Amino acid sequence: MRSVNEITEEILGGQGFAVLPGLMDPADADAARASAIAEASAAGFAGNSARNDKIKHGTARALLHQGELFERLVQHRRIIQIAEALLGDDMTLSSYSCRIMWPGATEMGVHVDYPYWAMPEPFAIRPALMLQVIWMLQDFTETNGATLVAPRSQLLARRPDPKRFKREAIKLTGAAGTAIVAHGLLWHDTSPNLTDEPRVSLLINYGNKVIRPLDSRIGVVPPEVLARATPKLRQLLGLEFGQALGRDLKRQRLY
Ligand SMILES: O=C(O)CCC(=O)C(=O)O
């Protein structure tokens, strides 16, 4: 097994991503997938844009309102170790959702992740501001919409060039329970889902604590979730921000 340091160096100065198989129990992957499909089916495409109607992508959000499974998955020990090595041990959760690519879904479009798409260039590779985790909730295959990435594109530290992406992108296939961990600057996309089954990913973005979360309601969770939240979940929800700033000030002997 690769060390956390090797993985973070791969993300920062190497390929820009790492594929980590076998990290999630297949039963958890199944249950998370079923929950996302049920939620998105109940909502239809409501809440999604017309564009999503056209490209047949759906999103399940508010996962921390959907039971303990999602509380557990967002705190996966190995992923947290990688996220903290990259973003600091006070990093927070920026967004948490499932992407459902219904049969016939097309590419979503090559992009870098938040906050980079919301910022002016030039971008800095170090320190990384965001780690994206793409969990495969069922096998990602050649034909069902697996994620495409352009290796080493984070090193360019700029917005994607679609033509170059087309030339350089590779498809990341793998078994259910595999995690892709990637620099937020890595150029990536989805591929078309040519099968008759939905392809579901669990998407987690962990960010440097000073970056405002993409999901402005990320810290709004049901009272029972708050009551049973571990210290790690409280940190992820941004509830320990004041203490983290206090530690920063102390380190710099500012008080
Ligand atoms: O689900 C995937 O394969 C990637 C989705 C993605 O990149 C996104 O939603 O930003």
Ligand as a Chemical Component Dictionary entry (heavy atoms), coordinates in Angstrom:
data_LIG
# 
_chem_comp.id                   LIG 
_chem_comp.type                 NON-POLYMER 
_chem_comp.pdbx_formal_charge   0 
_chem_comp.three_letter_code    LIG 
# 
loop_
_chem_comp_atom.comp_id 
_chem_comp_atom.atom_id 
_chem_comp_atom.alt_atom_id 
_chem_comp_atom.type_symbol 
_chem_comp_atom.charge 
_chem_comp_atom.model_Cartn_x 
_chem_comp_atom.model_Cartn_y 
_chem_comp_atom.model_Cartn_z 
_chem_comp_atom.pdbx_ordinal 
LIG O1 O1 O 0 -18.781 11.626 -11.343 1  
LIG C1 C1 C 0 -17.706 11.796 -11.914 2  
LIG O2 O2 O 0 -17.121 10.922 -12.549 3  
LIG C2 C2 C 0 -17.049 13.157 -11.874 4  
LIG C3 C3 C 0 -18.029 14.268 -11.613 5  
LIG C4 C4 C 0 -17.403 15.605 -11.497 6  
LIG O3 O3 O 0 -16.273 15.819 -11.859 7  
LIG C5 C5 C 0 -18.136 16.726 -10.931 8  
LIG O4 O4 O 0 -19.333 16.613 -10.651 9  
LIG O5 O5 O 0 -17.505 17.812 -10.750 10 
# 
loop_
_chem_comp_bond.comp_id 
_chem_comp_bond.atom_id_1 
_chem_comp_bond.atom_id_2 
_chem_comp_bond.value_order 
_chem_comp_bond.pdbx_ordinal 
LIG O1 C1 DOUB 1 
LIG C1 O2 SING 2 
LIG C1 C2 SING 3 
LIG C2 C3 SING 4 
LIG C3 C4 SING 5 
LIG C4 O3 DOUB 6 
LIG C4 C5 SING 7 
LIG C5 O4 DOUB 8 
LIG C5 O5 SING 9 
# 
